[in-house]
Amino acid sequence: MVRIRPTVREDHSLILDILKRTDYFTPDEVDIADELLNSYFDNSLESGYWTYTAESDGVAGYVCYGPTPLTEGTYDIYWIAVDPNQQGKKIGTELLQFAERDIAEHKGRLITVYTSSQEKYISTRSFYLKRGYHEGCRIKDYYRRGDDLVVYVKQISED
């Protein structure tokens, strides 16, 4: 059974380890995740980075999301990562659904997720498509030549 709870400082190194072991994130991206976690620990929800941890036989994954600055009701999901040893157990889906419910409770209406067009992210893109997201836009060569930015979008409220 998966339990989702607010992330605590003791989770910090475990989350960074998960990010490194998934092989989806570059060292620079792991550094950014580290910064966002520290911001959350220092300022909680006021940081703009709402971070929750999934537990299932220890720390199994986490999600980081928050309101998009200068918008009304738009939220970004910055990170979802699941321990490679726990993938395939629907933990990512549970984290995403948790974030969607929480965003809806905060009067969110639109969720965006940014990812890469690289082949290794096919499963990531498929994950969002299967859960009701659609490709909102694509910016060619955004990250580097041959690596487009793909933005997935889900409308969760008409308000």
Backbone as CSV, one residue per row, in Angstrom:
resi,resn,N_x,N_y,N_z,CA_x,CA_y,CA_z,C_x,C_y,C_z
1,MET,0.844,-1.186,0.000,0.000,0.000,0.000,0.888,1.248,0.000
2,VAL,0.473,2.244,-0.756,1.233,3.491,-0.864,0.599,4.549,0.021
3,ARG,1.436,5.225,0.760,0.999,6.360,1.572,1.705,7.594,1.036
4,ILE,0.963,8.667,0.800,1.562,9.915,0.325,1.458,10.931,1.444
5,ARG,2.588,11.555,1.726,2.671,12.492,2.848,3.594,13.642,2.474
6,PRO,3.517,14.756,3.211,4.460,15.850,2.940,5.906,15.361,3.079
7,THR,6.751,15.833,2.221,8.167,15.477,2.262,8.813,16.125,3.482
8,VAL,9.685,15.383,4.143,10.433,15.896,5.298,11.932,15.851,4.973
9,ARG,12.700,16.604,5.743,14.157,16.702,5.490,14.844,15.338,5.417
10,GLU,14.360,14.392,6.190,14.974,13.063,6.188,14.817,12.352,4.849
11,ASP,13.895,12.804,4.021,13.679,12.219,2.701,14.650,12.761,1.653
12,HIS,15.279,13.878,1.951,16.065,14.632,0.972,17.068,13.766,0.209
13,SER,17.962,13.133,0.915,19.006,12.352,0.233,18.415,11.136,-0.477
14,LEU,17.351,10.561,0.074,16.709,9.412,-0.561,16.073,9.814,-1.892
15,ILE,15.456,10.993,-1.939,14.841,11.479,-3.176,15.920,11.752,-4.220
16,LEU,16.994,12.410,-3.817,18.078,12.678,-4.770,18.663,11.373,-5.307
17,ASP,18.769,10.377,-4.453,19.264,9.071,-4.888,18.311,8.442,-5.917
18,ILE,17.014,8.558,-5.685,16.044,8.040,-6.653,16.217,8.736,-7.993
19,LEU,16.340,10.058,-7.969,16.504,10.811,-9.219,17.742,10.341,-9.982
20,LYS,18.818,10.103,-9.266,20.056,9.654,-9.915,19.896,8.251,-10.491
21,ARG,19.212,7.383,-9.774,19.097,5.990,-10.208,18.067,5.769,-11.311
22,THR,17.156,6.708,-11.528,16.158,6.512,-12.581,16.780,6.599,-13.961
23,ASP,17.899,7.263,-14.078,18.581,7.465,-15.364,17.779,8.350,-16.314
24,TYR,16.844,9.125,-15.783,16.090,10.072,-16.599,16.585,11.499,-16.412
25,PHE,17.356,11.747,-15.380,17.721,13.112,-15.035,19.228,13.317,-15.112
26,THR,19.621,14.442,-15.684,21.034,14.790,-15.775,21.519,15.268,-14.404
27,PRO,22.824,15.311,-14.186,23.327,15.864,-12.923,22.835,17.300,-12.678
28,ASP,22.746,18.114,-13.731,22.238,19.481,-13.561,20.774,19.468,-13.116
29,GLU,19.986,18.556,-13.664,18.581,18.460,-13.262,18.453,17.996,-11.815
30,VAL,19.311,17.085,-11.393,19.305,16.644,-9.997,19.668,17.822,-9.089
31,ASP,20.614,18.651,-9.515,20.968,19.847,-8.737,19.775,20.789,-8.598
32,ILE,19.003,20.949,-9.675,17.805,21.807,-9.621,16.788,21.211,-8.645
33,ALA,16.576,19.909,-8.719,15.655,19.252,-7.789,16.113,19.473,-6.351
34,ASP,17.411,19.409,-6.118,17.983,19.663,-4.799,17.634,21.091,-4.338
35,GLU,17.777,22.053,-5.230,17.444,23.447,-4.906,15.966,23.592,-4.558
36,LEU,15.100,22.940,-5.337,13.665,23.037,-5.078,13.306,22.392,-3.741
37,LEU,13.925,21.266,-3.443,13.684,20.629,-2.147,14.129,21.534,-1.010
38,ASN,15.302,22.132,-1.148,15.781,23.039,-0.095,14.856,24.236,0.064
39,SER,14.363,24.763,-1.034,13.423,25.880,-0.972,12.154,25.460,-0.230
40,TYR,11.673,24.267,-0.542,10.491,23.748,0.146,10.772,23.579,1.644
41,PHE,11.904,23.003,1.994,12.217,22.799,3.411,12.338,24.129,4.152
42,ASP,12.859,25.144,3.487,13.046,26.452,4.119,11.748,27.246,4.222
43,ASN,10.835,27.069,3.251,9.656,27.940,3.182,8.336,27.205,3.011
44,SER,8.339,25.886,3.057,7.140,25.065,2.908,6.353,25.458,1.659
45,LEU,5.031,25.501,1.760,4.199,25.766,0.584,4.426,27.169,0.022
46,GLU,4.857,28.103,0.859,5.124,29.462,0.389,6.254,29.498,-0.636
47,SER,7.055,28.454,-0.690,8.156,28.389,-1.653,7.634,28.292,-3.086
48,GLY,6.384,27.831,-3.233,5.827,27.586,-4.559,6.127,26.182,-5.069
49,TYR,6.863,25.404,-4.291,7.211,24.033,-4.658,6.613,23.095,-3.614
50,TRP,5.486,22.530,-3.933,4.767,21.657,-3.014,5.279,20.243,-3.247
51,THR,5.829,19.645,-2.221,6.561,18.396,-2.377,5.995,17.326,-1.451
52,TYR,5.652,16.181,-2.051,5.073,15.074,-1.309,5.814,13.787,-1.659
53,THR,5.897,12.916,-0.670,6.648,11.666,-0.790,5.698,10.481,-0.736
54,ALA,5.961,9.503,-1.588,5.227,8.238,-1.554,6.052,7.240,-0.762
55,GLU,5.394,6.571,0.173,6.031,5.519,0.953,5.399,4.184,0.610
56,SER,6.243,3.223,0.325,5.839,1.837,0.110,7.103,1.025,0.292
57,ASP,7.251,0.415,1.440,8.527,-0.233,1.785,9.649,0.801,1.730
58,GLY,9.472,1.907,2.401,10.434,3.010,2.396,10.010,4.079,1.398
59,VAL,10.879,5.061,1.179,10.583,6.130,0.225,10.585,5.538,-1.172
60,ALA,9.431,5.627,-1.835,9.264,5.001,-3.154,9.253,6.019,-4.286
61,GLY,9.048,7.287,-3.955,9.015,8.310,-4.989,8.554,9.630,-4.429
62,TYR,8.484,10.616,-5.312,7.984,11.918,-4.874,7.436,12.699,-6.051
63,VAL,6.664,13.720,-5.699,6.121,14.645,-6.686,6.356,16.063,-6.163
64,CYS,6.693,16.950,-7.078,6.881,18.360,-6.756,6.076,19.169,-7.770
65,TYR,5.199,20.025,-7.277,4.355,20.835,-8.147,4.048,22.147,-7.442
66,GLY,3.450,23.064,-8.159,3.071,24.315,-7.532,2.419,25.260,-8.512
67,PRO,1.877,26.353,-7.972,1.214,27.331,-8.831,2.218,27.987,-9.772
68,THR,1.798,28.193,-11.000,2.648,28.840,-11.996,2.599,30.346,-11.766
69,PRO,3.742,30.977,-11.529,3.738,32.422,-11.296,3.074,33.180,-12.450
70,LEU,2.394,34.259,-12.106,1.763,35.183,-13.047,0.601,34.573,-13.818
71,THR,-0.001,33.500,-13.279,-1.180,32.893,-13.899,-2.285,32.797,-12.851
72,GLU,-3.484,32.534,-13.314,-4.618,32.300,-12.424,-5.086,30.865,-12.606
73,GLY,-4.811,30.028,-11.620,-5.290,28.657,-11.643,-4.462,27.676,-12.449
74,THR,-3.297,28.102,-12.917,-2.413,27.179,-13.644,-1.340,26.681,-12.686
75,TYR,-1.073,25.385,-12.774,-0.067,24.743,-11.923,0.892,23.951,-12.795
76,ASP,2.142,23.925,-12.379,3.164,23.114,-13.031,3.441,21.886,-12.175
77,ILE,3.564,20.740,-12.820,4.130,19.571,-12.145,5.584,19.537,-12.577
78,TYR,6.462,19.790,-11.626,7.885,19.913,-11.914,8.582,18.551,-11.964
79,TRP,8.244,17.691,-11.026,8.937,16.407,-10.909,7.972,15.327,-10.451
80,ILE,8.074,14.200,-11.065,7.542,12.948,-10.519,8.651,11.939,-10.754
81,ALA,9.042,11.282,-9.700,10.079,10.252,-9.825,9.722,9.096,-8.900
82,VAL,9.928,7.894,-9.415,9.659,6.679,-8.655,10.924,5.838,-8.637
83,ASP,11.220,5.296,-7.477,12.376,4.420,-7.319,12.317,3.331,-8.395
84,PRO,13.410,3.143,-9.145,13.407,2.108,-10.195,12.999,0.728,-9.688
85,ASN,13.314,0.426,-8.424,12.944,-0.872,-7.850,11.456,-0.976,-7.540
86,GLN,10.741,0.148,-7.609,9.319,0.152,-7.275,8.445,0.547,-8.471
87,GLN,9.060,0.731,-9.621,8.281,1.106,-10.795,7.393,-0.055,-11.218
88,GLY,6.290,0.283,-11.883,5.340,-0.731,-12.309,4.300,-1.063,-11.253
89,LYS,4.325,-0.360,-10.128,3.371,-0.609,-9.041,2.328,0.498,-8.935
90,LYS,2.232,1.343,-9.964,1.253,2.441,-10.026,1.553,3.571,-9.044
91,ILE,2.765,3.638,-8.522,3.130,4.701,-7.585,3.146,6.051,-8.294
92,GLY,3.669,6.099,-9.516,3.662,7.345,-10.284,2.248,7.835,-10.531
93,THR,1.350,6.914,-10.856,-0.052,7.271,-11.067,-0.668,7.827,-9.789
94,GLU,-0.380,7.190,-8.670,-0.917,7.670,-7.390,-0.374,9.053,-7.048
95,LEU,0.899,9.285,-7.307,1.465,10.609,-7.053,0.811,11.663,-7.949
96,LEU,0.618,11.328,-9.215,-0.009,12.266,-10.143,-1.448,12.553,-9.725
97,GLN,-2.206,11.525,-9.403,-3.595,11.717,-8.985,-3.677,12.532,-7.690
98,PHE,-2.752,12.287,-6.772,-2.704,13.073,-5.539,-2.502,14.554,-5.878
99,ALA,-1.524,14.830,-6.747,-1.241,16.217,-7.127,-2.460,16.847,-7.804
100,GLU,-3.105,16.117,-8.703,-4.283,16.647,-9.397,-5.402,16.988,-8.417
101,ARG,-5.651,16.104,-7.448,-6.697,16.380,-6.443,-6.340,17.607,-5.613
102,ASP,-5.086,17.691,-5.192,-4.650,18.823,-4.371,-4.737,20.131,-5.155
103,ILE,-4.322,20.091,-6.400,-4.409,21.281,-7.261,-5.869,21.698,-7.414
104,ALA,-6.764,20.742,-7.631,-8.191,21.050,-7.759,-8.733,21.681,-6.474
105,GLU,-8.294,21.158,-5.320,-8.730,21.718,-4.038,-8.249,23.158,-3.850
106,HIS,-7.155,23.516,-4.513,-6.622,24.892,-4.453,-7.128,25.738,-5.621
107,LYS,-8.245,25.300,-6.201,-8.895,26.023,-7.297,-8.055,26.078,-8.570
108,GLY,-7.206,25.084,-8.742,-6.462,24.969,-9.986,-7.383,24.567,-11.117
109,ARG,-7.070,25.022,-12.313,-7.904,24.692,-13.472,-7.114,24.049,-14.593
110,LEU,-5.806,24.276,-14.612,-4.972,23.803,-15.710,-3.628,23.331,-15.153
111,ILE,-3.184,22.159,-15.625,-1.886,21.613,-15.196,-0.998,21.489,-16.422
112,THR,0.260,21.884,-16.268,1.241,21.711,-17.336,2.402,20.864,-16.822
113,VAL,2.957,20.091,-17.740,4.116,19.244,-17.466,5.075,19.413,-18.629
114,TYR,6.335,19.696,-18.337,7.356,19.855,-19.374,8.214,18.606,-19.423
115,THR,8.487,18.133,-20.625,9.392,17.002,-20.781,10.137,17.113,-22.108
116,SER,10.968,16.162,-22.342,11.852,16.147,-23.504,11.318,15.222,-24.593
117,SER,11.706,15.518,-25.822,11.326,14.660,-26.947,12.297,13.502,-27.158
118,GLN,13.360,13.410,-26.350,14.328,12.333,-26.519,13.635,10.970,-26.421
119,GLU,14.193,10.009,-27.144,13.616,8.674,-27.186,13.482,8.047,-25.800
120,LYS,14.425,8.326,-24.906,14.352,7.701,-23.582,13.151,8.191,-22.771
121,TYR,12.473,9.249,-23.244,11.299,9.776,-22.549,9.982,9.313,-23.177
122,ILE,10.029,8.330,-24.064,8.798,7.801,-24.662,7.848,7.317,-23.569
123,SER,8.362,6.600,-22.586,7.488,6.090,-21.520,6.914,7.235,-20.686
124,THR,7.687,8.292,-20.492,7.191,9.453,-19.753,6.050,10.115,-20.512
125,ARG,6.245,10.330,-21.801,5.202,10.970,-22.609,3.947,10.099,-22.652
126,SER,4.134,8.807,-22.782,3.017,7.869,-22.794,2.270,7.885,-21.458
127,PHE,3.009,7.981,-20.370,2.432,8.051,-19.024,1.408,9.176,-18.946
128,TYR,1.783,10.363,-19.415,0.871,11.507,-19.341,-0.294,11.366,-20.313
129,LEU,-0.037,10.891,-21.505,-1.117,10.713,-22.479,-2.179,9.746,-21.959
130,LYS,-1.754,8.668,-21.322,-2.691,7.666,-20.803,-3.511,8.187,-19.631
131,ARG,-3.085,9.297,-19.049,-3.765,9.849,-17.878,-4.503,11.150,-18.187
132,GLY,-4.836,11.322,-19.473,-5.700,12.424,-19.860,-5.018,13.724,-20.233
133,TYR,-3.704,13.718,-20.329,-2.975,14.916,-20.767,-2.871,14.883,-22.290
134,HIS,-2.714,16.048,-22.882,-2.477,16.111,-24.320,-1.285,17.032,-24.580
135,GLU,-0.681,16.841,-25.730,0.460,17.685,-26.083,-0.064,19.085,-26.398
136,GLY,0.279,20.039,-25.552,-0.177,21.413,-25.721,0.676,22.190,-26.694
137,CYS,1.972,21.901,-26.675,2.872,22.530,-27.636,4.209,21.806,-27.627
138,ARG,4.972,22.105,-28.654,6.310,21.535,-28.803,7.192,22.642,-29.347
139,ILE,8.336,22.832,-28.702,9.295,23.824,-29.174,10.528,23.075,-29.656
140,LYS,10.738,23.143,-30.950,11.834,22.416,-31.599,13.193,22.891,-31.073
141,ASP,14.070,21.932,-30.832,15.458,22.194,-30.427,15.574,23.040,-29.161
142,TYR,14.595,22.965,-28.290,14.566,23.785,-27.077,15.741,23.484,-26.143
143,TYR,15.923,22.227,-25.791,16.983,21.860,-24.846,18.353,21.850,-25.518
144,ARG,18.371,21.362,-26.725,19.569,21.308,-27.566,19.097,20.846,-28.933
145,ARG,19.944,20.905,-29.917,19.542,20.462,-31.254,19.061,19.013,-31.191
146,GLY,17.894,18.791,-31.761,17.328,17.443,-31.771,16.581,17.066,-30.506
147,ASP,16.453,17.980,-29.549,15.777,17.694,-28.283,14.735,18.785,-28.023
148,ASP,13.509,18.474,-28.424,12.406,19.434,-28.300,11.867,19.462,-26.872
149,LEU,11.304,20.607,-26.509,10.485,20.710,-25.307,9.075,20.265,-25.699
150,VAL,8.497,19.350,-24.927,7.121,18.917,-25.143,6.350,19.280,-23.873
151,VAL,5.302,20.076,-24.044,4.486,20.509,-22.912,3.157,19.765,-22.961
152,TYR,2.886,19.021,-21.899,1.614,18.325,-21.767,0.697,19.153,-20.880
153,VAL,-0.585,19.107,-21.215,-1.568,19.952,-20.559,-2.787,19.120,-20.197
154,LYS,-3.361,19.438,-19.029,-4.630,18.814,-18.645,-5.510,19.878,-17.995
155,GLN,-6.704,20.039,-18.514,-7.705,20.943,-17.963,-8.431,20.181,-16.868
156,ILE,-8.391,20.660,-15.628,-9.073,19.936,-14.553,-10.327,20.650,-14.055
157,SER,-10.520,21.897,-14.525,-11.706,22.652,-14.150,-11.979,23.692,-15.222
158,GLU,-13.218,23.974,-15.442,-13.600,25.002,-16.418,-13.597,26.392,-15.799
159,ASP,-13.497,26.469,-14.476,-13.532,27.779,-13.781,-12.265,28.558,-13.984
